[in-house]
């Protein structure tokens, strides 16, 4: 009796949190919270709490509990399908949701003035001399760093 009360209270609290989350226009998160919160209530109604003590009896409450577990599973899978569809769409178009687009960090936040350039066309690059046998392969890297003033 105490376990059923606790599970029912947890489910009610979860549904309340889901309602508040939906009020804040975060519908996928609210659906996920609602799905999680229906699981304890479904387990109580199916008799899973008392399963060890008694054999499962076929009563309408048990079948309603299985229905709630099925509804919870359906909510989970539909949220996952919507998230996958949104992720696939943002990869194809290159534009994510507004929240994802604003969280992208700039490519070079600490770029210095010489690396940004002055807007004037630069002189054509001089061909680099062939590396001698004794030189390292780092000459290309050194040239790039010198070009950017590093």
C-alpha positions in Angstrom: 0.0 0.0 0.0 2.8 2.4 0.8 4.7 1.6 -2.4 1.7 2.3 -4.5 1.1 5.6 -2.8 4.8 6.6 -3.3 4.7 5.6 -7.0 1.4 7.5 -7.6 2.9 10.6 -5.9 6.0 10.3 -8.1 3.9 10.0 -11.2 1.7 13.0 -10.2 4.8 15.1 -9.5 6.4 14.1 -12.8 3.2 15.0 -14.7 3.2 18.4 -12.9 6.8 19.0 -13.9 5.9 18.0 -17.5 3.0 20.5 -17.5 5.3 23.3 -16.3 7.9 22.3 -19.0 5.2 22.4 -21.7 4.1 25.8 -20.5 7.6 27.0 -21.1 7.2 25.8 -24.8 9.7 22.9 -24.5 7.3 20.3 -25.8 9.7 17.4 -26.6 11.2 17.6 -23.1 7.8 17.8 -21.5 6.7 14.7 -23.5 9.8 12.8 -22.3 9.2 13.8 -18.7 5.5 12.7 -19.0 6.6 9.4 -20.4 9.0 8.8 -17.5 6.4 9.8 -15.0 3.8 7.4 -16.3 6.2 4.4 -15.8 5.8 4.1 -12.0 2.0 4.5 -12.2 1.9 1.8 -14.9 4.0 -0.5 -12.8 1.7 0.0 -9.9 -1.4 -0.6 -12.0 0.0 -3.8 -13.6 0.8 -5.2 -10.2 4.5 -5.3 -10.8 5.0 -3.9 -7.3 3.2 -6.9 -5.8 4.4 -9.3 -8.4 6.8 -11.1 -6.1 4.2 -11.6 -3.3 1.2 -12.6 -5.5 0.6 -14.0 -8.9 -0.5 -11.5 -11.5 -4.3 -11.5 -11.8 -6.2 -10.5 -14.9 -8.2 -7.5 -13.8 -9.1 -4.2 -15.7 -6.7 -2.3 -13.6 -3.8 -4.5 -14.8 -4.8 -4.0 -18.4 -5.1 -0.2 -17.9 -1.6 -0.4 -16.4 -0.2 -2.2 -19.4 -1.9 0.4 -21.6 -0.2 3.2 -19.6 3.2 1.4 -20.1 2.4 1.1 -23.8 1.5 4.8 -23.9 4.8 5.7 -22.2 6.7 3.6 -24.7 4.8 5.3 -27.6 5.7 8.8 -26.2 9.3 7.8 -25.9 9.5 6.5 -29.4 7.7 9.4 -30.9 10.0 11.9 -29.2 13.0 10.0 -30.5 11.6 9.9 -34.0 11.0 13.7 -34.0 14.5 14.4 -32.6 16.1 12.2 -35.3 14.0 13.9 -38.0 15.1 17.4 -36.8 18.7 16.3 -36.5 18.7 14.9 -40.0 17.0 18.0 -41.4 19.5 20.4 -39.7 22.4 18.4 -41.1 21.0 18.5 -44.7 20.2 22.2 -44.7 23.1 23.2 -42.5 20.9 25.3 -40.3 19.9 24.0 -36.9 17.3 25.3 -34.6 17.6 28.8 -33.3 18.9 27.5 -30.0 21.7 25.5 -31.7 22.6 28.3 -34.0 23.1 30.8 -31.2 25.3 28.4 -29.2 28.0 28.1 -31.9 31.2 29.7 -30.9 33.1 31.9 -33.4 35.8 30.3 -35.4 38.6 32.5 -34.2 37.5 34.5 -31.1 41.0 35.8 -30.4 42.0 36.6 -33.9 44.6 39.4 -34.1 44.5 42.2 -36.5 47.3 40.9 -38.8 45.5 37.6 -39.2 42.3 39.4 -40.2 44.0 41.3 -42.9 43.7 44.9 -44.0 41.3 44.3 -46.9 44.0 45.0 -49.5 44.9 42.2 -51.9 48.2 40.6 -50.8 51.1 39.9 -53.0 51.0 36.6 -54.8 52.6 33.8 -52.8 56.2 33.1 -53.7 57.0 29.6 -54.6 58.8 27.9 -51.7 62.2 26.4 -52.4 62.5 22.6 -52.2 63.5 21.2 -48.9 67.0 20.0 -48.5 67.6 16.5 -47.4 68.8 17.7 -44.0 65.8 20.0 -43.3 62.7 19.0 -41.4 59.3 18.9 -43.0 58.3 21.7 -40.7 59.4 24.4 -43.2 55.8 24.6 -44.6 54.4 25.0 -41.1 57.0 27.7 -40.3 56.1 29.5 -43.5 52.4 29.5 -42.6 53.1 30.8 -39.1 55.4 33.6 -40.5 52.7 34.6 -43.0 50.2 35.1 -40.1 52.7 36.9 -38.0 53.1 34.2 -35.3 
